């Protein structure tokens, strides 16, 4: 191994790639095709009974108890989905950026202990970040990785650059639709053109809310799976019969909402579909209906309403996906616009809605200048579309020429956290 590689943590040592989002944190080894784990971006925060008793005892003895945490933390689906008394669901993300650092550290601790199962000081770390991430956040993450986790090397890359990279492009318009927002980010020669980044609050969570309102209006019983011990298979779909599960007392509203959201997400991914042209009741009613069964055994066919619900991602002026994309391109210099239209990369879990890329293509075609050659790049597999930024990070961190770009621990010790602004564009 060359001295340079020892300094920067070359590709002989397994570099790790972390891709945080509002729905989940993707984590795994560089050079692999998919993340090793996808950990929900929420943490269950409940009372720590053992520590509470200890806290009481220490308080009685007038001993300072600063180091005792009265809370117990639950990370990852297996632990979060268990109904527990007084356990709140909290997220560490806000507006695409890490916001609650204490909770975020709990998730990182879990990732190293249970997913990677190796000491952090052995692995260089590449992190993705939102294209609008702020300097303070970037420096804080750099400091955390070197000071707490003692990583040998660190690098931070805009997730749009990584998504373009995963599609083999250094220049692209990246349309990313995730849980909390949809964004259009122009990338030119591997750099984000930050003056032309456009985003809207229409994403998967907005669709879930629309689905909930619609289903409640129809009178559908949205009993989540955790409340059901068993159900009868009944012929009359309007009369589901199920046995309720005995649950702990004081289940928090935030936890119940989280579990209900999981039901709605499953519904929207299996039922909703985007029409290639703006919603037309006559056209939609001619497309075969889709059958869906709810956790309580109630089942129904869904017709034109499944297109109408998905339409809200496109018909909201000026927030529709097509408008965002054309606005973003229009804010770039005239000489890069053609190359951006020539590679529009579609990424994010919300774009897995059937028909999303085709509709985006149609909407952009109408807005682009007439001589434009438009090319839509959307991976066929759901893994590639959902994990676009992570896959780009996995490729980047394993390229030989990238190895000299890491911020090494020596550089951090000499120049401090400000190094991230100099080395990571």
C-alpha distance (Angstrom), angle and dihedral (degrees) to the residues before:
residue distance angle dihedral
X1 . . .
X2 3.81 . .
X3 3.78 121.8 .
X4 3.79 88.8 -114.7
X5 3.76 91.2 56.9
X6 3.79 92.2 47.8
X7 3.77 88.9 52.8
X8 3.79 96.1 48.3
X9 3.77 100.4 31.8
X10 3.77 98.2 -110.4
X11 3.75 128.0 -147.2
X12 3.83 93.7 -83.5
X13 3.80 86.0 75.5
X14 3.81 110.8 63.2
X15 3.77 106.4 -105.4
X16 3.80 114.9 -152.1
X17 3.80 126.2 -134.7
X18 3.82 121.6 -152.2
X19 3.80 120.6 -171.9
X20 3.83 112.4 -178.0
X21 3.81 120.3 -163.9
X22 3.80 137.6 159.8
X23 3.79 92.9 -98.0
X24 3.79 99.4 41.1
X25 3.78 148.8 -21.5
X26 3.80 112.2 -113.2
X27 3.80 114.4 -152.4
X28 3.79 134.9 174.9
X29 3.80 148.6 110.6
X30 3.81 124.0 -55.3
X31 3.84 114.0 -110.5
X32 3.82 91.4 36.3
X33 3.83 121.1 114.1
X34 3.79 97.3 -131.7
X35 3.82 137.4 20.3
X36 3.79 116.7 -87.9
X37 3.80 89.9 -132.2
X38 3.78 142.0 6.5
X39 3.80 109.4 -149.5
X40 3.84 119.6 -168.7
X41 3.83 112.7 -109.8
X42 3.78 91.4 -125.3
X43 3.79 133.2 82.3
X44 3.80 127.7 -151.4
X45 3.82 108.6 -130.3
X46 3.80 114.0 -164.2
X47 3.79 138.1 159.2
X48 3.80 115.3 -77.1
X49 3.80 101.8 -136.3
X50 3.81 96.2 -171.8
X51 3.78 93.4 49.0
X52 3.78 92.1 44.2
X53 3.84 90.0 59.2
X54 3.78 91.1 45.6
X55 3.79 89.3 48.2
X56 3.80 90.6 53.3
X57 3.81 92.2 49.7
X58 3.79 92.4 49.1
X59 3.79 92.2 46.8
X60 3.82 89.0 53.2
X61 3.79 89.2 54.7
X62 3.82 91.0 49.0
X63 3.82 90.7 -120.3
X64 3.80 116.4 148.0
X65 3.77 109.9 -107.6
X66 3.81 103.0 -168.9
X67 3.80 94.6 131.9
X68 3.79 96.1 54.8
X69 3.79 114.8 99.0
X70 3.81 111.7 -152.5
X71 3.82 89.8 -158.8
X72 3.77 133.8 80.2
X73 3.81 117.5 -150.2
X74 3.80 127.4 -144.6
X75 3.80 117.7 -160.3
X76 3.83 129.3 -175.8
X77 3.79 131.3 21.5
X78 3.81 97.9 -77.0
X79 3.80 91.7 58.8
X80 3.81 100.7 31.9
X81 3.81 95.3 52.0
X82 3.81 94.2 58.8
X83 3.84 111.9 100.4
X84 3.83 108.7 -118.9
X85 3.79 133.9 172.1
X86 3.83 116.9 -97.7
X87 3.81 94.9 -6.5
X88 3.80 113.9 148.6
X89 3.81 123.4 -157.0
X90 3.81 111.6 -133.1
X91 3.79 131.3 176.2
X92 3.79 125.8 -145.0
X93 3.83 93.0 -153.7
X94 3.79 128.9 88.0
X95 3.80 126.2 174.2
X96 3.81 91.6 -12.9
X97 3.81 93.1 -53.5
X98 3.81 134.9 98.8
X99 3.80 106.8 -96.8
X100 3.81 109.8 161.8
X101 3.80 103.9 51.8
X102 3.82 96.3 -178.6
X103 3.80 91.9 58.2
X104 3.79 91.4 42.2
X105 3.82 89.9 55.6
X106 3.82 89.9 52.8
X107 3.81 88.6 56.7
X108 3.83 92.8 46.1
X109 3.83 90.2 49.5
X110 3.81 88.6 52.1
X111 3.83 92.3 47.0
X112 3.80 92.5 53.8
X113 3.82 95.2 42.5
X114 3.81 101.0 41.3
X115 3.81 107.6 19.8
X116 3.81 106.6 31.3
X117 3.82 94.1 24.4
X118 3.78 91.0 -163.1
X119 3.80 137.3 99.0
X120 3.84 114.3 -86.7
X121 3.82 93.5 -132.2
X122 3.82 90.6 70.5
X123 3.82 96.5 59.3
X124 3.81 132.8 65.3
X125 3.81 108.9 -138.7
X126 3.80 129.8 -139.8
X127 3.81 115.4 -167.1
X128 3.80 128.3 -168.3
X129 3.80 119.5 -140.7
X130 3.80 138.4 -171.5
X131 3.80 114.2 -90.6
X132 3.83 88.6 -119.1
X133 3.82 95.9 48.2
X134 3.82 112.5 142.6
X135 3.80 127.8 -122.9
X136 3.79 94.1 -115.6
X137 3.83 91.3 56.6
X138 3.80 93.1 46.3
X139 3.79 91.9 52.1
X140 3.80 92.3 45.1
X141 3.82 91.9 54.1
X142 3.82 91.3 47.0
X143 3.79 90.4 50.9
X144 3.83 92.3 47.0
X145 3.81 93.8 51.4
X146 3.82 94.6 48.3
X147 3.81 99.7 35.3
X148 3.80 102.8 39.4
X149 3.80 103.2 23.0
X150 3.83 98.1 31.1
X151 3.80 92.7 -142.6
X152 3.84 114.4 -174.5
X153 3.83 92.2 -134.1
X154 3.79 138.8 2.0
X155 3.81 139.4 -165.6
X156 3.80 135.4 179.7
X157 3.83 123.7 -153.8
X158 3.80 133.0 179.4
X159 3.80 109.5 -105.8
X160 3.83 92.1 -132.2
X161 3.83 90.2 57.9
X162 3.82 89.1 51.1
X163 3.81 93.3 48.0
X164 3.83 89.8 51.2
X165 3.79 89.3 46.8
X166 3.83 91.5 51.7
X167 3.82 86.9 57.9
X168 3.80 91.5 49.6
X169 3.81 94.7 -106.3
X170 3.81 131.2 126.0
X171 3.82 90.5 -176.9
X172 3.80 119.6 43.9
X173 3.77 145.6 125.8
X174 3.81 104.4 -113.6
X175 3.80 114.8 -153.2
X176 3.80 106.4 -168.3
X177 3.80 120.8 -176.6
X178 3.79 114.0 -177.5
X179 3.80 138.9 151.2
X180 3.80 101.6 -60.1
X181 3.79 106.8 18.7
X182 3.78 148.7 7.2
X183 3.80 118.4 -130.9
X184 3.80 138.4 -175.4
X185 3.80 112.6 -150.6
X186 3.82 123.2 179.6
X187 3.82 113.5 -145.2
X188 3.83 118.4 -166.3
X189 3.82 120.6 -172.3
X190 3.80 90.7 -22.6
X191 3.82 96.2 -47.6
X192 3.80 128.1 105.2
X193 3.82 113.8 -122.7
X194 3.80 91.6 -137.5
X195 3.81 96.2 -172.7
X196 3.82 88.8 66.0
X197 3.82 101.2 46.2
X198 3.83 109.3 125.3
X199 3.80 127.0 -176.4
X200 3.78 140.6 174.8
X201 3.84 133.1 -164.0
X202 3.82 92.2 -120.0
X203 3.81 109.3 113.0
X204 3.79 142.3 117.0
X205 3.82 94.3 -55.1
X206 3.80 90.9 53.5
X207 3.82 89.4 52.1
X208 3.83 90.3 48.9
X209 3.81 89.2 54.7
X210 3.84 90.7 49.6
X211 3.82 90.6 49.5
X212 3.80 92.0 49.1
X213 3.81 92.9 51.6
X214 3.80 91.6 47.2
X215 3.82 95.7 47.4
X216 3.81 93.4 45.2
X217 3.81 89.4 50.2
X218 3.82 87.9 53.5
X219 3.80 88.7 51.9
X220 3.83 94.5 -115.7
X221 3.81 112.0 162.5
X222 3.81 104.5 -125.0
X223 3.80 97.6 -162.7
X224 3.83 106.9 163.3
X225 3.78 120.0 -131.5
X226 3.84 94.9 -107.0
X227 3.83 90.6 67.6
X228 3.82 93.9 54.8
X229 3.79 122.6 85.0
X230 3.82 94.9 175.8
X231 3.79 139.5 -21.7
X232 3.78 137.4 -149.5
X233 3.75 118.9 -123.2
X234 3.79 101.3 -125.5
X235 3.76 131.3 -173.6
X236 3.81 94.0 -146.5
X237 3.76 101.8 73.4
X238 3.80 93.0 -163.9
X239 3.76 91.7 62.3
X240 3.82 109.2 58.1
X241 3.81 114.7 177.7
X242 3.77 121.4 -160.2
X243 3.79 139.1 159.1
X244 3.80 113.2 -121.3
X245 3.77 118.2 -126.9
X246 3.80 119.2 -123.0
X247 3.79 105.7 -111.3
X248 3.81 135.3 -167.3
X249 3.79 116.5 -99.4
X250 3.81 124.8 -101.7
X251 3.79 99.5 29.4
X252 3.80 103.6 -179.1
X253 3.78 122.5 -118.4
X254 3.81 90.9 -124.3
X255 3.82 91.4 57.3
X256 3.81 93.2 46.2
X257 3.80 90.4 48.8
X258 3.80 89.9 50.4
X259 3.82 91.7 53.4
X260 3.80 92.0 45.4
X261 3.81 89.3 51.3
X262 3.83 89.4 56.7
X263 3.83 89.1 56.2
X264 3.82 91.6 48.6
X265 3.82 92.3 47.3
X266 3.80 90.3 54.0
X267 3.81 89.9 49.2
X268 3.80 94.4 49.6
X269 3.81 94.3 46.9
X270 3.81 93.2 49.0
X271 3.79 100.5 38.0
X272 3.81 112.9 25.3
X273 3.77 120.9 86.5
X274 3.81 134.9 177.6
X275 3.80 119.6 -128.2
X276 3.79 116.3 -134.6
X277 3.82 89.9 -128.9
X278 3.82 128.6 38.2
X279 3.79 113.3 -69.1
X280 3.78 114.6 -72.4
X281 3.81 117.2 177.4
X282 3.82 92.7 -149.1
X283 3.83 94.3 52.1
X284 3.82 93.3 42.2
X285 3.80 93.5 50.5
X286 3.83 90.9 57.3
X287 3.82 93.1 58.7
X288 3.83 114.6 92.3
X289 3.79 115.5 -94.7
X290 3.80 122.7 -113.8
X291 3.78 123.5 -128.0
X292 3.81 119.4 -137.4
X293 3.80 132.0 178.7
X294 3.81 120.4 -154.6
X295 3.84 121.8 -143.4
X296 3.82 91.9 -100.5
X297 3.82 92.4 59.1
X298 3.82 96.4 -101.3
X299 3.79 110.6 135.2
X300 3.75 135.1 -175.8
X301 3.78 145.8 166.6
X302 3.81 116.4 -110.7
X303 3.80 120.9 -154.0
X304 3.79 133.8 165.6
X305 3.81 94.0 -9.6
X306 3.80 90.2 70.7
X307 3.81 89.4 64.4
X308 3.79 93.8 42.2
X309 3.83 92.0 56.0
X310 3.82 93.1 50.0
X311 3.81 91.0 46.2
X312 3.81 89.9 74.7
X313 3.83 89.3 76.9
X314 3.80 90.0 63.9
X315 3.79 110.6 26.0
X316 3.82 99.5 56.5
X317 3.82 105.9 104.9
X318 2.99 120.9 -118.7
X319 3.82 94.1 4.5
X320 3.81 101.8 57.9
X321 3.81 115.6 121.8
X322 3.82 93.7 -114.1
X323 3.81 92.6 49.6
X324 3.80 92.2 48.3
X325 3.79 90.7 52.3
X326 3.82 96.2 47.7
X327 3.83 91.8 43.8
X328 3.80 90.1 52.8
X329 3.82 93.2 50.4
X330 3.81 90.3 46.2
X331 3.82 90.0 57.3
X332 3.82 91.5 57.5
X333 3.81 127.3 85.2
X334 3.80 112.6 -79.8
X335 3.83 92.5 -117.6
X336 3.83 94.4 62.3
X337 3.80 98.2 42.5
X338 3.80 96.3 86.3
X339 3.80 93.0 51.1
X340 3.84 90.5 48.9
X341 3.81 91.9 51.6
X342 3.81 86.8 46.6
X343 3.80 92.1 63.5
X344 3.80 116.9 30.0
X345 3.80 107.8 171.8
X346 3.81 115.5 -155.3
X347 3.81 114.9 -156.1
X348 3.82 141.9 153.1
X349 3.81 132.9 78.0
X350 3.80 93.7 -90.7
X351 3.83 91.4 61.5
X352 3.82 88.3 67.7
X353 3.80 88.0 82.2
X354 3.79 103.7 117.4
X355 3.81 110.3 -99.4
X356 3.84 97.0 16.6
X357 3.87 97.8 120.8
X358 3.83 92.8 42.7
X359 3.80 92.2 52.2
X360 3.80 92.4 45.8
X361 3.81 88.3 51.0
X362 3.81 91.4 51.7
X363 3.83 93.9 46.7
X364 3.81 92.3 48.4
X365 3.79 92.2 46.3
X366 3.81 88.8 59.4
X367 3.81 93.3 48.5
X368 3.81 100.8 40.8
X369 3.84 120.4 88.8
X370 3.81 111.4 -87.9
X371 3.83 95.6 -109.7
X372 3.82 93.3 54.2
X373 3.78 121.5 122.4
X374 3.79 102.5 -145.7
X375 3.79 120.1 -160.4
X376 3.79 122.7 -175.4
X377 3.82 116.1 -158.1
X378 3.79 112.2 -164.4
X379 3.79 120.1 154.8
X380 3.79 112.2 -124.9
X381 3.79 95.7 -139.7
X382 3.78 119.0 78.6
X383 3.82 90.5 -136.3
X384 3.82 93.3 58.3
X385 3.80 92.5 46.3
X386 3.81 95.5 46.3
X387 3.78 95.8 42.1
X388 3.81 100.1 35.7
X389 3.81 96.0 129.3
X390 3.81 92.9 44.1
X391 3.82 92.1 50.7
X392 3.82 90.3 49.1
X393 3.81 88.6 52.1
X394 3.79 90.9 48.7
X395 3.82 90.8 54.2
X396 3.80 95.1 42.8
X397 3.81 96.4 48.8
X398 3.80 91.1 53.0
X399 3.83 98.4 50.4
X400 3.80 114.0 109.0
X401 3.82 95.1 -135.3
X402 3.80 91.1 52.9
X403 3.81 92.7 62.3
X404 3.80 93.7 83.8
X405 3.82 91.6 54.0
X406 3.81 98.4 67.1
X407 3.81 118.5 109.5
X408 3.82 99.5 -120.7
X409 3.80 123.9 -147.3
X410 3.84 88.0 -112.6
X411 3.80 91.0 56.1
X412 3.78 90.2 47.7
X413 3.82 91.3 51.4
X414 3.80 91.1 49.5
X415 3.82 100.4 41.3
X416 3.83 106.2 18.2
X417 3.78 130.5 -143.0
X418 3.82 93.3 -37.7
X419 3.81 86.2 77.7
X420 3.82 88.8 82.8
X421 3.84 91.1 67.1
X422 3.80 91.0 52.1
X423 3.80 100.0 43.4
X424 3.81 104.7 30.3
X425 3.84 111.4 58.3
